[in-house]
């Protein structure tokens, strides 16, 4: 399986995004992270052959760098402001799965929705957090709920579903 086929199997379609580097030779995906002003605030690198353990960044499965004090998001370039719902998720592959359905979704880095509330409320859309079934996911969901939004908890990651399953859930 090629690296692009692997990404598609995780519901990430590189054709949907501009701000990324797909390194087929080394099986690395690097996505750029921005704030609402369009300022580059960091990046996340995905290496499917990496380790989930706390090890040097060049050997990690996921490595995220964000500039200190910045509010960082991924998926901003896909937002369709004519739609009235914005899904807020914890990981880029979860957001990309929703993008493949044509839905608005952004990934937040750090699950403390309280410090992101001013930014999230500026979208003037209904906010729905799609959360992992763990403490961090519930923290994000409750933060979105305090902003007047809602949340749903899944037992498995969105990128572990087939697109046909996700269409039944979200449409």
N, C-alpha and C positions, 0 to 999 in steps of 0.2 A: 504494500500500500504506500503510495506517495504521501509526502507530508501534507499536501493540499487535500488529498482524500481523507487523511486523518483529521484535519481541521473541520472538514465538512461533516465527518462522523460525529463531531462534537457540536454540530450546528453552528459552526463559525464559517461564514462564507467570505473569504478575502475580497471578493469582488464588490462587497458592500461598503468597504472602508478605504479612505484615502490615507489616513495617518497611521501607517503601519509599515513594518518590514517583514516580509516572509522570506526566510532563508531556507530554501529547499535542500540545499547541500548539507547544512548542519542541523536541520530540523528545529529551527528556532523561529518563534513569532515574537515580535516586539511591537507593542502598541504604544502610541503616544498619548499622554494624559494632559488635559487642559483644564483651565478654569473657565468661567462664563465669559471672561473678557477675551478669551482666545489665547491667553498666555500659556505657553508650555510649562507644565508644572511637574512633569516626571514621565515615567514609563513603566510598563510591566512587560517582563519577558517570560515567555512560556517555552519550556523545554520538556517535551513529553517523556524523555528518557532520564530526566533529572530525578533527584531525590526530594522527598517531602520534608526531610529532616533539616534542622537548622545548620546548614553547611555553607561553604563559600558560595557566593551568588552565582558564579559561573557553573556550578554543579547542581543548583536548585531547580526543581520542577517549575516553581513560580518565583520570580524575583520582582518586587515592586519597589520603585524609588519615587518618592514624592518630596518636593521641596518643603521644608519646614514652614508651618504656618499657612500653607496654601490649601484651599478647598479644591480637591481634585476629583474629576469625573471622567468616565469613558463612555462614549456613545453619543455625545452631544451633536456630532455631525449628522446623525440619523433622525433627529427629532423633526416631526411633522407638526407644526403648530396649528394646523387645522383640526387635529384630533384633540379629544378632551381628556385623555387618560395618559398618565406617565407612570410606568412601572419602574420601581427602584429596587435594584438587586445588589448582591454582594460581590459578584464575580463577572468578569467579562464574558465568559462562555454562557452564563445565564442570560445576560443582556443580549448576546448575539443570537441565542435561540429565539428570543422574542422578536428581534429584528427580522429574522427569517419569516416570521408570521406577519410582518408589516406593522408591528406594534411599536410604540414609543417606549424605550427602555434606556435607563442609564445605570451604570455601575458606579457605586460610591466606594471610595477607598477609606476604610474606617467605618464602622457600623454605627457610630454615634450620630444619629439623625438630628439630634438637638443642635449641634454646631453647624449643621447644614441647612437648618430650617429656613433661614432668610433666602438662600439660593433656591431651594426646592419650591418654596411658596411663590417665587417670582415667575415660575412657569405658568401660573394661573391655570393649572390642570388638576384633575382629580388624581391624587397620589395613591398608588397601591404598591406596597412592599411585597415582594415575593421572597420569602425567607426560608433559610435552612432550618431544620428542626434541631437547633442547638441554642445555647445562651446568646451567642453573637447575633444569630438570626432573629431571635425574639427581641433583642435590644433594638435592632433596626425597625422591626415591625411596630413595636410599642412607640418608638419615636415618631414614626409616620402617623400612627393613630393619634398621638397627641397634637399633631398638626391638622387634624380633621380628616386624614386619609384612612385607609384601611390596610389590612395585611392578610396574607394567606401563607400557610406553612406547608411545605412539601417535604416528604420523607426522602426523596432523592433529588439530585440536581437536575435542573431543567435541561441541561445538555445531555442527560442520560435518557431522555425521552426521544422517541421518533417524532419527526415533525407531524405526522398524522395524529399521534397521541396529543401533542401540544395544541393542534388545531381544535380537537374536541374539547380540551380544557378551557382554552381562551376565546373561542369563537362561539 
